[in-house]
Amino acid sequence: MEPIAHIFNDFPTKFGLPRQSGMSENLISRIIMEKKYQNPDAFRGIGEFEYLWLIWLFEPMGSRDWSPTVRPPKLGGNKRMGVFATRSPNRPNPIGLTRVKLVSFEQTSADGPVLTVSGADLMSGTAILDIKPYLPFADSVPTAATGDYGPDKQQPLNVVIPEEVAVLFTQNQLAALKEALSYDPRPGYQNDENREYGFAYGGYDIRFKVSCGTATVTEAVNKGN
């Protein structure tokens, strides 16, 4: 297999990213095809679909061996689960599956055919292996059991972003940042109210603290400085 495209957005690193697709519908990403796959015929009919599946590669894992059990950070880091019962990147074949919303399709841009999508949980620069249409009648089971990963397992945080930080971003970028913080990017086993955390977003280092159910941004440092 070889990458057919790469995806680009405001998250250059893993920390801070939404943990699942659809958790930040305001996060906009662009999928730029490799030259070999820029044939417009390959996209014929794609605009008829509202959502797409992306099959992609986790960031390089080096020579690290896979493990039959893992400790998902969001479950507190103490509970061991079978790797095939989790979405951990530490797997025999480091591939991911993500559902995204198709915002627009530009067939003749300077970068060739470009898909603009929302709701991705991928780092900027991630390699895409395949793109398929999402079919709700076949792909969605709303009543399916979700174990410890159900949306009812976590209460979203309130988010406070000071005006001096808010003005640094577009309205859409700001909405995506609020969504990312509301789902608490910290590992489940870290709950130090005095500790300041940070992640890269939109060219800035976003610093924040969490206390009493509220994530408060303390500053945004320009990564170019």
MODA-V82384 format. One line per field, one symbol per residue. psi: psi as a letter, one per 20 degrees, with the letter a starting at -180 (. if undefined). burial: # if it has 9 or more other C-alpha atoms within 8 Angstrom, else .. Layout:
psi->???
burial->???
This chain:
psi->qqpirqqpajnirhphqqiqqihniiopqpopqqhhkjohhijpihiiqhqqppprprqpjbjpqqphqrnphijijhppqphijrkqimrgomqrpppqpogroohmrhjapppprqjqkqqpippphqpqqpohhhipnhjqqjcjjqhiippqqqppoqhhghiiqrhgggghghgghhjniqqhioloiipprqqppkjqopprqppljpppphroppii.
burial->..###########..###..##############..##........#.##########...........########..####......##..###.######.#......#############.######.##......................#.#.#...##..#..##############.###.........############...#####.#.....
